[in-house]
């Protein structure tokens, strides 16, 4: 009877995995992009996982490839025969829709739990690709490895705060005291001794900070900062340090790229005003001309007026109607 309950529980868990993938994680695509390298001037082919072709070409630019590109969408790699055999041994029969990354995450997850919704939202906001079948520890490893130095320091302090305070919020970007964690990061992100100490942590141990070594310089520095800036009940000492939740990490510090690529007929983002003639359409990239000969937008950029100009308030019109109604009522009462 006990084995029967375990079998049914595993079935429900696998069914939840497949439903989760079908409902949420169908927005990533794989592209093969070919272009000349900016330094070597040789043709290079790279594979990029992105949410759209536009995003894939932006990542190709970040890899120092020069337009024009040849961009082709390709399927994800299928599971290997050995992975299929292991999945079938686990009782997973429907494996035709799984990718190689999905199979690897399922096999590596073992007894690990699913990551929280807040942690998954944090990774998606940072545009980190991960399989929907990834385990909690593996997602911590992916995030901690991919984060830049300053964000990694803030994330480390945030994980320690959650451990000491028992806080259940997993998304650093929407946390109400996010500014405090980044204030700590700005003080240590250029400290070579702290960064060397931080290399002792890989990421999976941050899912359960009870396994963290408390003897490192990184641990002692972060703990000392938290004790100085929070009360015994883990409330911030000063309300001015709090910050409203952010929906995106890009709102903290917007760093626009050196070149904007937009679809034909779409409006240019307001942040591209500073770029002036460094905005080009995708169709212009595919003409085969070098970068210096591309038709960039002139200064008269067709910005979306709804996004660049604030809407006028209707309070004045409402007040005018109210005053007019009062005058009319007073006139009627006076003459009657």
C-alpha positions, 0 to 999 in steps of 0.5 A, spaced: 500 500 500 505 504 501 509 503 494 502 504 491 502 511 494 509 513 492 507 510 485 501 515 484 505 521 487 510 520 482 505 520 477 502 526 479 509 529 479 511 528 472 504 530 470 505 536 473 512 537 470 509 536 463 503 541 464 508 546 467 512 546 460 506 546 456 503 552 459 509 556 461 515 554 458 514 555 450 517 561 449 524 560 447 527 558 440 534 556 438 537 560 432 544 558 428 547 565 426 553 566 421 556 573 421 563 576 420 567 577 427 569 584 428 576 582 430 578 577 426 574 578 420 572 571 419 566 568 418 563 564 425 557 560 426 554 560 433 548 557 436 543 562 440 537 561 445 533 567 445 525 569 445 525 572 438 529 573 432 531 580 434 533 578 441 538 573 437 541 578 433 542 582 439 546 577 442 550 576 436 552 583 436 554 582 443 558 576 441 562 581 436 559 578 430 558 584 424 551 584 420 549 582 415 547 576 419 544 569 416 539 567 422 536 560 421 531 557 427 533 550 428 530 545 433 533 543 440 537 537 441 533 531 442 535 526 448 540 521 447 539 514 447 542 513 454 538 518 457 531 515 454 533 509 457 534 512 464 528 516 463 524 509 461 527 506 467 524 512 472 517 510 469 517 516 464 514 514 457 512 520 454 519 523 452 518 525 445 517 532 446 523 532 451 529 536 449 536 534 451 536 539 456 530 537 459 532 530 460 539 532 463 535 536 468 530 531 470 535 525 471 540 530 475 534 533 479 533 526 483 530 528 490 531 536 489 525 540 489 522 544 484 524 552 484 520 557 487 516 561 483 519 567 485 526 564 483 524 562 476 521 569 475 528 572 477 531 568 472 526 570 467 527 577 468 534 576 467 533 573 461 537 566 463 535 560 459 533 554 463 529 548 462 522 547 466 524 541 469 530 544 472 531 543 480 532 548 485 539 547 486 541 547 479 537 553 478 541 557 484 547 554 480 545 557 474 543 564 477 549 565 481 554 563 475 551 567 470 550 574 474 555 579 474 559 581 479 555 586 483 549 583 482 552 576 485 554 580 491 547 583 492 544 576 491 549 573 496 547 578 501 540 577 499 540 569 500 543 570 507 538 575 509 532 570 507 536 565 511 537 569 518 530 572 517 526 566 515 523 571 509 519 567 504 520 572 498 525 569 493 525 574 488 531 579 489 528 584 484 521 585 487 524 585 494 522 591 498 529 592 501 533 591 495 536 597 495 540 595 501 542 589 498 545 593 492 548 598 497 552 592 500 554 590 493 557 597 491 561 597 497 564 590 496 564 588 488 571 592 487 574 588 493 579 583 490 579 579 497 571 579 498 571 576 491 576 571 492 572 569 498 566 569 494 569 564 489 568 558 495 561 558 493 558 555 487 550 557 488 547 550 490 548 551 497 545 558 497 538 554 497 539 552 504 544 556 507 545 551 513 550 548 509 554 554 508 561 555 511 561 561 516 569 562 516 569 565 510 571 573 509 565 573 504 560 570 509 563 574 515 562 581 511 555 580 509 553 578 516 556 584 519 553 588 514 546 585 515 546 586 523 548 593 522 543 595 518 537 591 520 534 590 527 533 584 531 526 583 528 530 583 521 527 590 519 531 596 516 534 601 521 532 607 516 526 607 512 529 611 507 533 605 505 527 602 503 525 602 495 519 600 491 519 593 488 521 593 481 518 589 475 525 589 471 532 589 473 533 594 467 529 599 471 535 600 476 540 602 471 539 602 464 545 601 459 543 601 452 547 598 447 551 601 441 546 599 436 538 598 436 535 593 431 528 594 430 522 591 426 520 594 420 514 599 422 515 599 429 516 605 434 523 606 437 524 605 444 524 612 448 531 610 450 534 610 443 534 618 443 541 618 445 543 614 440 540 618 434 543 615 428 545 608 431 538 605 430 537 600 424 531 596 422 532 588 421 530 588 413 536 593 412 541 588 416 539 583 411 541 587 405 548 584 404 551 591 405 557 593 410 555 596 417 558 603 415 553 603 409 547 601 412 541 606 412 540 609 419 534 613 422 535 620 421 534 625 427 526 625 426 525 618 429 518 616 429 517 615 437 511 613 440 507 619 443 504 615 448 510 613 451 514 619 450 509 624 452 505 624 459 498 624 459 495 630 461 490 630 467 483 630 467 482 634 474 482 641 471 476 639 466 473 635 472 474 642 476 471 646 471 465 642 470 464 642 478 464 650 478 460 651 472 454 646 476 455 650 482 454 657 479 448 654 475 445 652 481 446 658 485 443 662 479 437 658 479 436 659 487 437 666 487 432 668 481 427 663 484 
